[in-house]
Amino acid sequence: MDDGSNVTIESNTTINGAEFWITEGMNITIGEDCMFAKNIELRTGDNHAIFQGNKRLNKGGSISIGNHVWIGANAKIMKGVVIPSGSVIGNASLVTKPLEEGNAIYAGTPTKLIKSNIYWYRDKKYRLLDRL
């Protein structure tokens, strides 16, 4: 983690395995009640600068993850990404730009919207709802 960078993780968030690559003084913010599966990468930069003439092409960007977000195994969250509250990120997804809609499922490489107006439960009590 570079000087001036910060990681903020709010309450009731569980992380089963993640790597935080924080460069260029950027930040990672993770909201309340998030659930991260294993082997997740969060990268605020590319680790090496690319220039065209005097112009830097690949500047870093902070990552912001809202409340109650579920990120599946092997997902990669890249620089400048915003994930709205209530979102689900599918296994092995590559998130490269800010997502606009909360309470939605996103998946793929690159990530795209799969389903809107969803809600997910952390515990197993949802099985009781299936019986109704």
Secondary structure, 3 states (H helix, E strand, C coil): CCCCCEEEECCCCEECCEEEECCCCCEEEECCCCEECCCEEEECCCCCCCEECCEECCCCCCEEECCCCEECCCCEECCCCEECCCCEECCCCEECCCCCCCCCEEECCCCEEEECCCCCCCCCCHHHHHCC
